[in-house]
Amino acid sequence: MSSVTLLGVGLMGASIGLALKSAGVSVTVRAYARRKETRDAALANGIADEVFADPAEAVRGADLVVACVPVRAIPALIEAAKPGLGKEAVVTDVGSTKAWLANEVRTVLAGTGVHFVGSHPMCGSEKTGHEAARPDLYRDAVCIVCSDPATRASAWRITRFWTRLGARVVEMDAQKHDELAAATSHTPHLAATALVCATKGDPEALRDLIGPGFRDTTRVAAGSPEVWRDIVESNAPAILKGLRTLQKEVKKLADDLEDEKFDAVQKRLALGAERRQTLCACKPKPQNSGVRVVAIDGPSASGKSTVAKGVARALGALYVDSGAMYRGMTWKVLRAGGDPENEDQVREIMREAKWSFETVDGAVRFQIDGEDPGEEIRGEAVRDKVSYVARIPEVRTFIVDRIRGMRGMGSLVVEGRDIGSVVFPETRWKFYLDADPAERARRRNAELLATESDSSEASVLANLTKRDHLDSTRKTAPLQIAPGAKVIDTTHLTLEEVVEEILGMVAQP
Ligand code: DC
């Protein structure tokens, strides 16, 4: 994703702009706003990099277009933007109703090849406008994403987008979404409106009796009438059903009261209290819910690091370089004056060493005895000996345990040799990257030439071949294709292509 266009920068749109910036996503944010003051404010407040008064101009070159205006204004806005939409674009929105909108937008986009995949981030505020925008609005919010068989291929891009902003994506059919949202959001909104309207009489006289209960029950009634009219109009049958059910509930309470059936009223109150408890109780999060682990294994220089970093960045996950930990252990042994080929010495040095972990720029970094080994782990001394250290079972157990513990830090993309087979065999996302040895030697030599002028493809190939042999013939956790892993031969692929392929699979429900 290199360019995102926000069509509209009210609370929701402006919060996307701020969230992209604060998450450090390197993307150009372009924004369309009708009013000049809004466009100026979007630039001044860091919501967008470029602003436009013409929607078609705003979407030119965008990979992702997010319509952030009231639901019923979206089809006309996309119609106006259509001349600027490129074939590569995917369009989404932030509206509260989905089926009507998907139908309308599908008609508008017919023949363009551009997909619409609706989104409903379950967050917001009764406040409106870019002034109320917050970079953390979407963090930890649930975002419903509604694709259909025709647009499913594009849904992963939308899923990735929301995940990067910190939301948890739930995929759902648009019709189903609208029925559920009518019951949990749209009908309650109108009920809150009705409650407020039902307070007849002089507001001055009532004000002293307005307590937290009234405020909690009616908070949403302060929302934008324009936005809510659109929601009601675009989901009318489901909301009507909800209101009719509510009418029956209210009628029953009123009838019981009239007939002085207070026990029946109490029963209803008890039922309501119990059901509220069930609906609103914080669901105990299943352990590691939403935490994804992507395992990327393969031989040296198969492109794992670049690919794993790209995948981690796109998913907002932490990048873990397990090879660096084996190198770190080797570095420590050498630093302590030990011989990496002497297993007893390695074990002893390992027992004394204290490791600590922290996250730096989206990656897990470590220190050993308070020292960051930095680039020394890439040097020749470590490179020559690391395979000896990595074959010692106690070293492997130590490192495997540390990597497993990192799950507590969030979603991970871990690269190595045994991640899919030993460290995280249960993960659904396992990849094995491979490439021709000659191509791998060419890639690694090009990297090394940046720091070592005497490096040659022939010597690199010899070192890779030796390490491949040691890594794949050792007794403990040899390099192997994990059961269920997807093998990708990267010899003739760009690393961006490999990243895209992996992301396409990781985003699948
Ligand atoms: O990926 P790399 O070249 O930085 O790995 C360094 C060494 O560590 C390599 O010889 C293989 C070994 N290793 C391993 O045995 N298991 C892992 N999960 C990662 C690396």
Boltz pocket constraint, residues with backbone or C-beta under 6 A from the ligand:
constraints:
  - pocket:
      binder: B
      contacts: [[A, 300], [A, 322], [A, 323], [A, 324], [A, 326], [A, 327], [A, 386], [A, 387], [A, 390], [A, 415], [A, 416], [A, 417], [A, 418], [A, 419], [A, 467], [A, 471], [A, 477]]
      max_distance: 6.0
